[in-house]
Amino acid sequence: MNNAHEHATSRREFIKSTGRAAAASALAGVTLPYVHAAENSTLQVALVGCGGRGTGAVVNALATRQQGPIKLVAMADVFKGRLDDSYANLSKNHGAQMDVPPDRRFVGFDAYKKAMDCLKAGDIVICATPPAFRWVHFTYAIQKGLHSFMEKPVTVDGPTSKRMIALGEEATKKNLKVGIGLMSRHSRPLQELAKRVHNGELGEIILQRGYRMHGPVGFFASPPKPAGVSHLMYQVQRFHSFIWASGGNYSDFYIHIIDHQGWMKNAWPVKAQALGGRHYRQSPDGVTYVDQNFDVYAVEYTYADGTKFDFDGRCMTGCADIYSSYMHGTKGMAIVSKSGDCGGPSSIFKSQTPRRSDLVWESKVGPAEGDPYQNEWNDLIEAIRGDKPYNEVKRGVEASLVTSMGRMAAHTGQEITYDEILNGDHEMAPGLDKITEASDAPVMPGPDGKYPVPEPGRKRTREY
Ligand SMILES: NC(=O)c1ccc[n+]([C@@H]2O[C@H](COP(=O)([O-])OP(=O)(O)OC[C@H]3O[C@@H](n4cnc5c(N)ncnc54)[C@H](O)[C@@H]3O)[C@@H](O)[C@H]2O)c1
């Protein structure tokens, strides 16, 4: 156990009082006091969701070793193959910081509990499954007194957003640190740009634009479920295709730009109206796709001051690819992300055209801070080891909600307000805390193998 003796009375008082508060809460009876890890104590990490990002997050976590020892001790996934691949990949370069024997590698919908049970209070869990499971895993992490790193989005609907906000508050009461994988917030160029914009260098922001348009990636599209796999496991595996699991490609792919534009504006949009549709539903070899996604989205977000943020998303081959974001103010314009979700350099121009001769400022960042995925981990570990306040849940939920607001506007063909998405009663996948491999899937295909899709103007209060 780490060094309790280093802590002053006020700290013990804090733990006592937060313990009392938690005892009266939904987490009654399971409060574990956590004492913060000082510089030289080993932080243990468990990974829940051993896919691409989860494995990448472990690499980032282990690379914080300059701040003190850190090691991976447990892994959990619902597919053994994914866990095995992740373990093998990580072992190649990071074996010295891994201690994950077979009996600490868990498979199944309850694997997250077993992996977290391997940790002690004050250790860290990485939650990198599809977002639908986030609140379930975060609830247990708080019960166990663990710090968390959770990937984005953190929610896909109103009811789970309210739950996550409450859980985030619970985590703060227990002095747990929580990082959310909206890495733009840890991009040094965007941080510098935000400071300048908030200081008025662009004047009043009157328009923002964001684009993520490229060919189909991830599980954007899905063919009918093959035999030999359950509906549930098919949907969990291909989560970008199913709105309950991920918010679809809109939430999964577009949240970063939506998030950093809200940050730059220093406000969240209050409403959205949108267009969207699906042009192509055949694979190149003629198979009909049955997923729930649109392949184009054009969303107009409105802020309380009446200004707009236009976001265009497209998953289509053969069209112009644009993946960047911009801001226009009364004194000029800015390139927020030059390429990708938050790729530098960010820059400010004194006119509305990004020509070199009008350049006022361009970001520069040293190699040690050039990777926002690494920065977000350095920042989280610094907060844990230094016992500084650190909880990104609220803004992570807000970014998730604003993303869902635009998605719902496109899917229903209605104007959707922030209050409507927050207070919506459509929990898309209730009961995920009790799910087993034998459970029914949250959405089922019709006799033709097709899943219900959004029908703007016809389905107005539900997205499918
Ligand atoms: N911040 C970023 O730039 C970024 C980039 C990629 C992905 N992500 C996010 O990370 C998350 C995972 O995405 P990915 O690309 O790694 O997907 P992935 O499919 O590669 O990995 C997800 C893993 O979670 C496992 N899983 C699913 N349900 C589970 C459950 N209930 N319990 C345990 N394991 C479960 C899957 O089997 C899979 O191995 C998503 O929320 C995604 O949006 C973020």
The ligand as an SDF file (V2000), in Angstrom:
LIG
                    3D

 44 48  0  0  0  0  0  0  0  0999 V2000
   -9.4870    9.3370  -28.6060 N   0  0  0  0  0  0  0  0  0  0  0  0
   -9.3640    8.8150  -29.7980 C   0  0  0  0  0  0  0  0  0  0  0  0
   -8.7970    9.4140  -30.7070 O   0  0  0  0  0  0  0  0  0  0  0  0
   -9.9140    7.4490  -30.0570 C   0  0  0  0  0  0  0  0  0  0  0  0
   -9.4360    6.7060  -31.1490 C   0  0  0  0  0  0  0  0  0  0  0  0
   -9.9740    5.4460  -31.3600 C   0  0  0  0  0  0  0  0  0  0  0  0
  -10.9670    4.9660  -30.5210 C   0  0  0  0  0  0  0  0  0  0  0  0
  -11.4120    5.7240  -29.4860 N   0  0  0  0  0  0  0  0  0  0  0  0
  -12.4960    5.2450  -28.6190 C   0  0  0  0  0  0  0  0  0  0  0  0
  -12.0600    4.1070  -27.9000 O   0  0  0  0  0  0  0  0  0  0  0  0
  -13.1430    3.2010  -27.7320 C   0  0  0  0  0  0  0  0  0  0  0  0
  -12.7280    1.8490  -28.3330 C   0  0  0  0  0  0  0  0  0  0  0  0
  -12.4750    2.0140  -29.7000 O   0  0  0  0  0  0  0  0  0  0  0  0
  -11.4440    1.0810  -30.4820 P   0  0  0  0  0  0  0  0  0  0  0  0
  -11.1940    1.7410  -31.7740 O   0  0  0  0  0  0  0  0  0  0  0  0
  -10.3020    0.7350  -29.6040 O   0  0  0  0  0  0  0  0  0  0  0  0
  -12.3500   -0.2070  -30.7420 O   0  0  0  0  0  0  0  0  0  0  0  0
  -11.9060   -1.7280  -30.7460 P   0  0  0  0  0  0  0  0  0  0  0  0
  -13.0040   -2.5380  -31.3030 O   0  0  0  0  0  0  0  0  0  0  0  0
  -10.5550   -1.8450  -31.3660 O   0  0  0  0  0  0  0  0  0  0  0  0
  -11.7540   -2.0350  -29.1940 O   0  0  0  0  0  0  0  0  0  0  0  0
  -12.8310   -2.1670  -28.3030 C   0  0  0  0  0  0  0  0  0  0  0  0
  -12.5610   -3.4050  -27.4610 C   0  0  0  0  0  0  0  0  0  0  0  0
  -13.5160   -3.4750  -26.4020 O   0  0  0  0  0  0  0  0  0  0  0  0
  -13.9260   -4.8350  -26.2770 C   0  0  0  0  0  0  0  0  0  0  0  0
  -15.2350   -4.8470  -25.5990 N   0  0  0  0  0  0  0  0  0  0  0  0
  -16.4510   -4.5470  -26.0980 C   0  0  0  0  0  0  0  0  0  0  0  0
  -17.3880   -4.5880  -25.1310 N   0  0  0  0  0  0  0  0  0  0  0  0
  -16.7390   -4.9280  -24.0000 C   0  0  0  0  0  0  0  0  0  0  0  0
  -17.1740   -5.1210  -22.6450 C   0  0  0  0  0  0  0  0  0  0  0  0
  -18.4580   -4.9380  -22.2950 N   0  0  0  0  0  0  0  0  0  0  0  0
  -16.2510   -5.4760  -21.7310 N   0  0  0  0  0  0  0  0  0  0  0  0
  -14.9420   -5.6410  -22.0800 C   0  0  0  0  0  0  0  0  0  0  0  0
  -14.4850   -5.4680  -23.3360 N   0  0  0  0  0  0  0  0  0  0  0  0
  -15.3680   -5.1100  -24.2760 C   0  0  0  0  0  0  0  0  0  0  0  0
  -13.9680   -5.3320  -27.7230 C   0  0  0  0  0  0  0  0  0  0  0  0
  -13.9710   -6.7240  -27.8090 O   0  0  0  0  0  0  0  0  0  0  0  0
  -12.6970   -4.6980  -28.2820 C   0  0  0  0  0  0  0  0  0  0  0  0
  -11.5540   -5.5090  -28.0720 O   0  0  0  0  0  0  0  0  0  0  0  0
  -14.3460    3.8430  -28.4350 C   0  0  0  0  0  0  0  0  0  0  0  0
  -15.1280    4.5270  -27.5060 O   0  0  0  0  0  0  0  0  0  0  0  0
  -13.7110    4.8190  -29.4030 C   0  0  0  0  0  0  0  0  0  0  0  0
  -14.5170    5.9180  -29.6980 O   0  0  0  0  0  0  0  0  0  0  0  0
  -10.8850    6.9440  -29.2370 C   0  0  0  0  0  0  0  0  0  0  0  0
  1  2  1  0
  2  3  2  0
  2  4  1  0
  4  5  1  0
  4 44  2  0
  5  6  2  0
  6  7  1  0
  7  8  2  0
  8  9  1  0
  8 44  1  0
  9 10  1  0
  9 42  1  0
 10 11  1  0
 11 12  1  0
 11 40  1  0
 12 13  1  0
 13 14  1  0
 14 15  2  0
 14 16  1  0
 14 17  1  0
 17 18  1  0
 18 19  2  0
 18 20  1  0
 18 21  1  0
 21 22  1  0
 22 23  1  0
 23 24  1  0
 23 38  1  0
 24 25  1  0
 25 26  1  0
 25 36  1  0
 26 27  1  0
 26 35  1  0
 27 28  2  0
 28 29  1  0
 29 30  1  0
 29 35  2  0
 30 31  1  0
 30 32  2  0
 32 33  1  0
 33 34  2  0
 34 35  1  0
 36 37  1  0
 36 38  1  0
 38 39  1  0
 40 41  1  0
 40 42  1  0
 42 43  1  0
M  CHG  2   8   1  16  -1
M  END
$$$$
